[in-house]
Amino acid sequence: MAKPTTIKIRLNSTESGYFYVTKKNTRNITEKLKVRKYDPIVRKHVEFVEGKIK
């Protein structure tokens, strides 16, 4: 059976313990994802980095 092209990833906040869960196409994006998104705990936009879902 073939591997799926998209996998679920967890975007962890660099400021707090907040995280988003999203999908990533592993064929197109091979490096770790870094995105600036809103963190409601600190109430501002911060950088989120990719982590594994446990």
C-alpha positions as CSV (number, residue, x, y, z in Angstrom):
1,M,0.0,0.0,0.0
2,A,1.3,3.5,-0.8
3,K,2.1,6.1,1.8
4,P,-0.3,9.0,2.0
5,T,0.9,12.3,0.5
6,T,-0.5,14.4,3.4
7,I,0.2,13.9,7.1
8,K,-1.2,15.6,10.2
9,I,1.2,17.9,12.0
10,R,1.1,19.9,15.1
11,L,2.1,23.6,15.1
12,N,3.5,24.4,18.5
13,S,3.7,28.0,19.8
14,T,7.1,29.4,20.7
15,E,5.6,31.6,23.4
16,S,3.1,29.3,25.2
17,G,1.7,25.7,25.2
18,Y,-0.9,26.5,22.6
19,F,-0.9,24.5,19.3
20,Y,-2.8,24.1,16.0
21,V,-3.3,20.8,14.2
22,T,-3.1,21.0,10.4
23,K,-2.1,18.9,7.3
24,K,1.1,19.1,5.3
25,N,1.9,17.7,1.9
26,T,5.2,15.8,2.4
27,R,6.0,15.6,-1.3
28,N,5.9,19.4,-1.9
29,I,7.1,20.6,1.5
30,T,10.0,18.6,2.8
31,E,11.4,21.0,5.5
32,K,9.9,21.8,8.8
33,L,7.1,24.3,8.7
34,K,7.4,27.7,10.4
35,V,4.3,29.9,10.4
36,R,3.3,33.2,12.2
37,K,-0.2,32.7,13.6
38,Y,-2.3,34.1,16.4
39,D,-1.8,32.7,19.9
40,P,-4.9,33.4,22.1
41,I,-3.0,32.7,25.3
42,V,-0.6,35.6,24.9
43,R,-3.0,37.5,22.6
44,K,-0.6,38.3,19.7
45,H,0.9,36.8,16.6
46,V,3.9,34.6,17.3
47,E,5.9,32.0,15.4
48,F,4.7,28.4,15.4
49,V,7.0,25.5,14.5
50,E,6.2,22.0,13.4
51,G,6.1,19.1,15.8
52,K,4.9,15.6,15.9
53,I,1.5,14.5,17.0
54,K,1.8,12.1,19.9
